[in-house]
Amino acid sequence: MKIYHFANSFISVEEGKTLLTCDPWIGTTSDNGWYSYPIKKKKEINPKIFKSNFIYISHLHCDHLDLKTLSKFNNKNLTFVIKKFKNGVLKRRLQKFSKRIIEIEPWKKTKINKDFSIAIIPQIISNSSNLPDNIQYDLDTSIVIESNKNKSVFYNNVDMPMNINVLKKIKKFIHSNFKKNIDVFCYALGAASEFPQCFLNVNRAYEKSRIVKESLNEINSYLKLLKPRIFFPAGGTYSIYGKFHNLNKYIAQPTFEEIKKSTSKSKSKVLNLIGGGSVVVNKDENIQHNKAKIFNRAFDKNFIKDIKNINYYYKDEKKSNCNLKQLDENFSKAKNNYLKILEKNKKMDSYWDINFNIYKKYTIDGNCKIDKEHSNFLKTYKLKNYKKKKNKIDKLDCYIEYQLFDSLIKGKFPWNTSLSGSTIMYKRYPNKFNVDMIFSLNFLRA
């Protein structure tokens, strides 16, 4: 079994005459401010990858379901492999490319052809920090891939929220159903989110260092539990394009050198595949590893030059005028819908004030703060989920451009990806992640 890694969760697994590709994504995303890194273009990838027999799509997020990248695959017998979701949205979107779609029940080992058997693991927790959550989503998945020839087992966690208890359950499932331990494990280290780079009232350098340190401790505990023959970091890696590209320096993800040093006592082989590397896994201990290059998104001058002037996904120069009267009406409708949905949730036990500070446009300065001199503030919209004053209230200030806010209210883009996609800036009081407050914004639509 040969495993290739390109960028983020874009991974291909080859056995015999079969290629199974996971979450292919190249270039910009459709509804956030991310750009694939270090792979930027199709020509940087072996052409045979685009003749894959199977494509696994883990979930709906735009760095995993990228329609423009899927259009580059040209196998007429292409088959998609997905979890059997209740809402059917993912299946409907994939039918544009192929009618061959295998929906697999979670926690069920399935032989997809003579070369591969797989199992899809459903999302069990909503976040990796063990924070309380009363608004749950059937969203993420991860995948177990087994070679039917040499019985090697690869667990690709993608970027599904994880903790040690969830991993114990997955390990037990694989041992019971695949009759062996995991040979290859990949996992996303650090934060694949808007924190800390988009937060204006925190020490971003400190928070980055803290998150990186925690993730390195975490991966050591995971490797100690699983004892895979091979580990490689994958998933949750991206760069920020456009005018907010300076935020790249605060993305809280460790370098491969930091990972390698931190895991030096592990018995697992820790390999760097990012950006086109590969590894061949045999029955014996003979591992063939094609090393990848070492990259640093924040200081890659050629890369920054290519991506810093790209407009964001929500920019429409034909509709550059601001109609605040219409936005007032749409926000009022969205707010009413939002509150009606929250009122039905009897488990909600936290309260919040959210201020949306709307700009016609804004930029950030050299310190990654909002440049007031070159920004055009319009107005503030207020949102709260309580009627009477409460003693304990979380507060969030969002700084957002008119075209994006207008598009989100109308449902043109999903709140979920834009909130984490580094095109909205924040201040929060206190500095803690309120899961319900953030997830609830998915309901703010007219």
matplotlib code that plots the C-alpha trace (Angstrom):
import matplotlib.pyplot as plt

x = [0.0, 1.4, 0.2, 0.7, 0.0, -0.4, -2.0, -4.3, -6.4, -5.7, -4.3, -4.2, -3.8, -2.8, -3.0, -2.8, -4.7, -6.8, -6.4, -8.5, -8.2, -9.4, -10.7, -8.9, -8.4, -6.1, -6.1, -8.6, -11.7, -15.2, -16.3, -13.4, -10.0, -7.9, -5.5, -3.9, -0.3, 2.3, 0.7, -1.0, -1.7, -2.7, 0.6, 2.4, 0.7, 1.3, -1.4, -2.4, -4.0, -6.7, -7.6, -8.5, -11.1, -12.6, -12.9, -13.7, -15.3, -15.2, -17.6, -19.1, -16.4, -15.0, -11.4, -12.7, -15.5, -13.9, -16.0, -13.4, -10.8, -13.3, -13.9, -10.3, -10.8, -11.5, -12.2, -15.5, -16.1, -15.2, -17.0, -17.5, -17.4, -19.2, -20.9, -24.7, -25.8, -29.3, -29.7, -28.3, -26.7, -23.3, -24.7, -26.7, -23.7, -21.5, -24.1, -23.0, -19.8, -20.8, -23.9, -21.7, -21.9, -21.4, -23.1, -21.6, -23.2, -20.8, -18.8, -19.2, -16.3, -17.0, -15.1, -15.2, -13.2, -10.5, -7.9, -9.5, -11.8, -12.8, -14.8, -16.1, -15.9, -18.6, -18.0, -18.4, -17.6, -18.0, -14.6, -11.3, -11.2, -14.0, -16.1, -19.9, -22.0, -25.8, -25.9, -24.6, -24.0, -23.8, -20.8, -17.2, -16.0, -12.7, -11.8, -10.0, -8.4, -7.2, -5.2, -6.8, -3.5, -1.1, -3.7, -2.0, -4.3, -4.2, -6.3, -6.8, -8.4, -8.8, -9.5, -12.3, -12.5, -10.6, -9.7, -8.1, -11.4, -12.6, -9.3, -9.6, -13.0, -11.6, -8.7, -11.0, -13.2, -10.2, -8.8, -12.2, -13.1, -9.8, -8.1, -4.9, -3.5, -3.1, 0.0, -0.2, -1.9, -2.2, -3.6, -3.9, -1.8, -2.5, -5.6, -7.4, -9.5, -9.6, -7.9, -5.6, -4.8, -8.1, -8.5, -7.6, -7.5, -5.3, -1.5, -1.5, 2.2, 1.6, -1.6, 0.0, 2.9, 0.5, -1.7, 1.3, 2.8, -0.6, -0.9, 2.6, 1.8, -1.4, 0.2, 2.6, -0.3, -2.0, 1.1, 1.6, -2.0, -2.1, 1.6, 1.4, 4.3, 4.2, 2.8, 2.6, 1.0, -1.9, -5.1, -6.0, -3.1, -3.7, -2.5, -4.4, -4.6, -5.7, -5.3, -5.2, -2.2, -0.1, -2.2, -0.3, 2.4, 0.0, -1.6, -1.2, 0.3, 3.7, 6.5, 7.6, 10.9, 8.9, 6.9, 9.9, 11.8, 8.7, 8.1, 11.8, 11.1, 8.2, 8.7, 6.6, 8.4, 7.4, 7.6, 7.1, 4.9, 3.5, 3.5, 3.9, 5.8, 4.8, 5.4, 5.1, 3.8, 4.7, 4.0, 7.6, 9.5, 10.8, 9.3, 10.0, 9.7, 9.9, 10.6, 8.7, 10.3, 10.3, 7.9, 7.0, 3.9, 4.5, 8.0, 7.6, 8.0, 7.2, 4.0, 2.9, 3.6, 1.2, -1.7, -1.7, -3.7, -6.5, -10.0, -12.0, -14.8, -17.6, -16.3, -18.5, -17.4, -20.7, -22.5, -20.1, -22.8, -24.1, -27.9, -28.2, -32.0, -32.3, -29.6, -31.6, -34.7, -32.7, -31.0, -34.3, -35.7, -32.6, -32.6, -36.2, -35.5, -32.4, -34.3, -37.1, -34.7, -32.8, -36.1, -36.8, -33.4, -34.2, -30.6, -29.1, -27.3, -25.1, -25.9, -24.2, -24.1, -22.7, -22.0, -21.5, -19.4, -20.0, -17.4, -17.8, -14.2, -11.4, -7.7, -5.2, -1.9, 1.6, 0.6, -2.4, -4.8, -7.7, -6.3, -8.8, -7.4, -7.9, -11.2, -14.8, -17.0, -20.8, -22.8, -23.2, -25.9, -26.6, -27.6, -28.3, -30.0, -31.6, -34.4, -33.4, -30.0, -27.9, -24.9, -22.7, -22.7, -20.1, -19.4, -18.2, -17.4, -17.2, -15.5, -16.9, -17.2, -20.6, -20.6, -19.7, -22.3, -25.0, -24.2, -24.2, -27.6, -29.0, -27.6, -25.3, -22.4, -22.4, -21.6, -19.6, -16.8, -16.7, -16.5, -13.3, -12.0, -9.9, -12.0, -13.7, -11.8, -12.9, -12.7, -14.2, -14.8, -13.7, -11.1, -12.7, -14.4, -18.2, -19.2, -22.9, -22.5, -20.4, -22.4, -25.7, -24.7, -25.4, -29.1, -28.8, -30.4, -33.3]
y = [0.0, 3.4, 6.6, 10.1, 13.4, 16.7, 19.4, 19.6, 16.3, 15.7, 12.1, 9.3, 5.6, 3.1, -0.7, -2.9, -1.0, 1.0, 4.6, 5.9, 9.7, 11.6, 15.2, 16.6, 20.4, 22.7, 26.5, 28.8, 27.6, 28.5, 30.1, 31.0, 32.7, 29.6, 28.6, 25.1, 24.9, 24.0, 22.4, 25.2, 23.8, 20.6, 20.4, 19.8, 16.5, 13.2, 13.1, 9.5, 10.8, 12.5, 9.1, 7.8, 5.0, 6.2, 9.5, 9.7, 13.0, 13.3, 16.2, 19.4, 22.0, 23.7, 22.5, 18.9, 19.2, 21.4, 21.3, 22.9, 20.3, 17.5, 18.7, 17.9, 14.1, 12.3, 8.6, 7.9, 5.1, 7.4, 6.3, 8.5, 7.0, 8.9, 8.3, 7.8, 11.2, 11.9, 15.1, 13.9, 17.3, 15.8, 13.1, 15.6, 17.8, 14.9, 13.6, 16.5, 14.5, 10.9, 8.8, 6.2, 7.0, 4.4, 5.5, 3.6, 3.2, 4.3, 1.8, -0.9, -2.5, -2.6, -4.2, -1.7, -3.8, -6.5, -4.0, -2.1, -2.5, 0.6, 1.8, 5.3, 6.7, 9.4, 12.5, 11.7, 15.1, 18.6, 20.0, 18.6, 20.7, 18.8, 22.0, 21.7, 21.7, 21.9, 22.4, 19.3, 18.6, 15.4, 16.7, 15.3, 11.8, 10.0, 6.8, 3.4, 2.0, -1.6, -3.2, -6.4, -7.7, -7.3, -6.3, -3.0, -0.6, 3.2, 5.4, 8.9, 11.0, 13.9, 16.8, 15.3, 16.5, 14.1, 13.3, 10.3, 8.6, 8.9, 7.5, 4.5, 3.7, 3.9, 1.7, -0.9, -0.9, -1.4, -4.2, -6.0, -5.5, -5.4, -7.9, -5.9, -2.6, 0.5, 0.5, 4.1, 7.1, 10.7, 13.5, 17.3, 19.1, 22.6, 24.7, 24.6, 27.6, 31.3, 31.3, 33.0, 34.8, 36.6, 37.8, 41.4, 41.5, 38.6, 38.0, 36.0, 35.0, 33.6, 31.8, 30.3, 29.0, 27.6, 25.8, 24.3, 23.0, 21.5, 19.8, 18.3, 16.9, 15.5, 13.7, 12.0, 10.6, 9.4, 7.7, 6.0, 4.7, 3.6, 2.5, 2.8, 1.8, 5.1, 8.6, 11.6, 15.0, 15.8, 17.7, 21.3, 22.8, 25.9, 29.4, 32.6, 34.4, 38.0, 41.2, 39.3, 37.2, 38.6, 36.6, 33.5, 34.1, 33.5, 30.2, 27.9, 24.8, 23.3, 22.9, 19.4, 20.0, 20.8, 17.6, 15.5, 16.8, 16.4, 12.8, 11.7, 9.1, 7.6, 4.1, 5.1, 6.4, 10.0, 11.0, 14.3, 13.7, 17.3, 18.6, 15.5, 13.0, 9.3, 6.1, 2.5, 0.2, -3.5, -6.5, -6.4, -3.5, -2.3, 1.2, 3.2, 6.9, 9.7, 12.8, 16.0, 19.5, 21.7, 24.7, 27.8, 29.6, 32.8, 33.4, 31.9, 35.1, 33.6, 32.1, 35.3, 37.2, 34.9, 35.0, 38.3, 40.2, 37.7, 38.9, 37.0, 34.7, 37.1, 40.1, 41.1, 44.3, 44.5, 44.8, 47.0, 49.5, 49.1, 49.0, 49.4, 49.7, 46.3, 44.8, 46.2, 44.3, 41.1, 41.2, 41.7, 38.6, 36.6, 37.6, 36.5, 33.1, 32.7, 33.4, 31.1, 28.2, 28.9, 29.0, 25.4, 24.3, 23.7, 22.6, 26.0, 27.2, 30.0, 33.6, 36.0, 39.4, 39.5, 42.8, 42.7, 45.7, 46.2, 47.8, 48.7, 47.5, 47.1, 46.3, 45.3, 47.1, 45.7, 44.6, 42.7, 45.2, 46.9, 49.9, 52.6, 55.1, 52.9, 51.2, 52.3, 51.6, 51.5, 50.4, 47.8, 45.1, 43.6, 40.1, 38.5, 35.2, 36.4, 38.9, 39.8, 40.9, 38.0, 37.9, 35.9, 36.9, 36.1, 38.9, 38.7, 41.6, 40.6, 42.8, 41.9, 43.5, 44.4, 42.0, 39.0, 39.8, 40.4, 37.1, 35.2, 36.6, 35.7, 32.1, 32.4, 31.1, 28.9, 30.7, 27.8, 28.1, 31.9, 32.1, 29.9, 31.1, 34.1, 36.8, 37.9, 39.5, 39.2, 40.4, 38.2, 38.7, 36.6, 34.9, 31.5, 29.4, 29.3, 26.4, 27.1, 30.8, 30.2, 27.2, 29.0, 31.6, 28.9, 29.7, 33.4, 33.6, 35.6]
z = [0.0, -1.0, 0.6, -0.9, 0.8, -1.0, 1.2, 4.1, 4.0, 0.3, 0.5, -2.0, -1.2, -3.9, -3.9, -7.0, -9.8, -7.4, -6.3, -3.4, -3.0, 0.1, 0.2, -2.8, -2.7, -4.7, -4.7, -3.1, -1.2, -2.2, 1.1, 3.3, 3.1, 2.8, 0.0, -0.3, 0.8, -0.2, -3.3, -5.3, -8.8, -10.5, -12.4, -9.1, -8.7, -10.5, -13.3, -12.3, -9.1, -11.2, -12.6, -9.1, -9.0, -5.7, -3.9, -0.2, 0.9, 4.7, 5.1, 3.6, 4.6, 1.6, 2.2, 1.9, -0.6, -3.3, -6.4, -8.7, -7.8, -8.2, -11.7, -12.6, -12.0, -15.3, -14.6, -16.2, -13.6, -10.6, -7.5, -4.4, -0.9, 1.9, 5.2, 5.0, 6.3, 7.4, 5.4, 2.0, 1.1, 0.4, -1.8, -3.8, -4.4, -5.6, -8.1, -10.3, -10.9, -10.8, -10.1, -8.6, -4.9, -2.1, 1.2, 4.1, 7.5, 10.2, 12.2, 9.5, 7.7, 4.0, 1.1, -1.8, -4.3, -4.4, -3.2, -0.4, 2.6, 4.5, 7.5, 8.1, 11.7, 12.5, 14.5, 18.2, 19.8, 18.5, 19.7, 20.9, 24.1, 26.0, 26.0, 26.6, 23.5, 23.2, 19.4, 17.8, 14.1, 12.1, 10.1, 10.3, 9.6, 9.4, 7.6, 8.1, 4.9, 4.7, 2.0, 1.1, -0.2, 2.7, 5.4, 6.2, 8.1, 7.7, 9.9, 8.4, 11.1, 8.6, 11.0, 13.0, 16.6, 18.8, 22.4, 24.1, 24.9, 21.3, 20.1, 22.5, 21.0, 17.5, 18.4, 19.9, 16.8, 14.4, 16.6, 16.7, 13.0, 11.2, 13.6, 14.0, 15.2, 13.1, 10.8, 9.7, 11.5, 10.4, 12.4, 12.2, 14.8, 16.1, 15.3, 12.0, 12.9, 13.3, 16.7, 17.5, 14.3, 13.9, 17.5, 18.0, 21.8, 22.7, 22.6, 19.4, 19.6, 23.1, 22.2, 19.1, 21.3, 23.9, 21.3, 19.5, 22.8, 23.8, 20.4, 20.7, 24.1, 22.7, 19.7, 22.0, 24.1, 21.0, 19.6, 23.0, 22.9, 19.2, 18.7, 14.9, 12.8, 11.0, 11.8, 9.6, 10.2, 7.9, 7.9, 9.0, 7.1, 4.9, 4.2, 4.2, 0.9, 0.0, 2.0, 5.4, 4.3, 7.2, 9.6, 8.4, 11.0, 13.8, 12.6, 15.5, 13.9, 14.6, 12.0, 11.1, 12.9, 16.1, 15.6, 14.9, 18.0, 20.3, 19.2, 19.3, 22.0, 20.2, 18.7, 15.7, 12.6, 12.2, 8.5, 6.6, 3.5, 3.3, -0.2, -2.3, -0.2, -0.1, 1.9, 0.9, 3.6, 3.3, 5.6, 6.9, 8.4, 5.1, 4.7, 1.5, 2.2, -0.3, 1.7, 1.1, 1.2, 4.2, 3.9, 6.0, 4.7, 6.6, 5.1, 1.6, -0.4, -3.8, -2.4, -0.7, -3.9, -5.8, -3.3, -1.5, -4.1, -4.7, -3.9, -1.3, -2.3, -1.3, -3.3, -6.2, -7.8, -9.8, -6.4, -4.5, -3.3, 0.3, 0.8, 4.5, 4.5, 2.9, 5.2, 8.2, 7.0, 6.3, 9.6, 11.4, 9.7, 10.4, 14.0, 14.5, 12.9, 15.0, 18.3, 17.4, 16.8, 20.1, 22.1, 21.1, 22.6, 26.2, 27.0, 26.3, 29.5, 28.4, 27.4, 25.0, 23.4, 19.8, 18.0, 14.2, 13.3, 9.6, 7.2, 3.6, 3.5, 6.0, 6.0, 8.7, 9.4, 10.0, 13.5, 12.2, 13.8, 11.9, 10.0, 10.9, 8.5, 5.5, 6.6, 6.1, 9.1, 8.4, 11.5, 14.2, 14.5, 17.9, 18.8, 22.1, 23.3, 26.5, 27.5, 31.0, 32.2, 33.3, 35.6, 33.4, 29.7, 27.0, 24.7, 21.1, 18.7, 15.0, 12.4, 9.0, 5.6, 4.2, 1.2, 3.4, 6.1, 3.5, 1.8, 5.1, 6.2, 2.8, 3.1, 0.1, 2.2, 5.3, 8.5, 9.7, 7.2, 7.1, 10.9, 10.9, 7.5, 8.5, 6.8, 10.0, 12.9, 16.6, 20.1, 22.8, 26.5, 28.3, 26.1, 26.0, 23.3, 23.8, 21.5, 21.5, 20.8, 17.7, 16.4, 16.9, 14.2, 11.6, 12.3, 11.6, 8.1, 6.7]

ax = plt.figure().add_subplot(projection="3d")
ax.plot(x, y, z, "-o")
ax.set_aspect("equal")
plt.show()
